[in-house]
Amino acid sequence: MEPSHLNVNILTHTAIAALKNAYQECTDKAAKESIITAFKAVIQLHNDLGSNAGGDAEDDGYDPGEYCAAV
């Protein structure tokens, strides 16, 4: 894997982990909806860059439906 691909994957996974933590700690419904929107955007960006970044965030165990179910 090229260094630029690795950087994209690291940044994507860092953002996803931070959003997961924020969602789990959050008690405000509107804030949770914003977190879900951001989560989906990060996943979509990762998937859009997938041909250049290698891999798929959803294949790495990140399921947006898991976070949508609570809202």
Secondary structure in CASP SS format (residue, H / E / C, confidence):
PFRMAT SS
TARGET T0000
AUTHOR 0000-0000-0000
METHOD secondary structure of the structure
MODEL  1
M C 1.00
E C 1.00
P H 1.00
S H 1.00
H H 1.00
L H 1.00
N H 1.00
V H 1.00
N H 1.00
I H 1.00
L H 1.00
T H 1.00
H H 1.00
T H 1.00
A H 1.00
I H 1.00
A H 1.00
A H 1.00
L H 1.00
K H 1.00
N H 1.00
A H 1.00
Y H 1.00
Q H 1.00
E H 1.00
C C 1.00
T C 1.00
D C 1.00
K H 1.00
A H 1.00
A H 1.00
K H 1.00
E H 1.00
S H 1.00
I H 1.00
I H 1.00
T H 1.00
A H 1.00
F H 1.00
K H 1.00
A H 1.00
V H 1.00
I H 1.00
Q H 1.00
L H 1.00
H H 1.00
N H 1.00
D H 1.00
L C 1.00
G H 1.00
S H 1.00
N H 1.00
A H 1.00
G C 1.00
G C 1.00
D C 1.00
A H 1.00
E H 1.00
D H 1.00
D H 1.00
G C 1.00
Y C 1.00
D C 1.00
P H 1.00
G H 1.00
E H 1.00
Y H 1.00
C H 1.00
A C 1.00
A C 1.00
V C 1.00
END
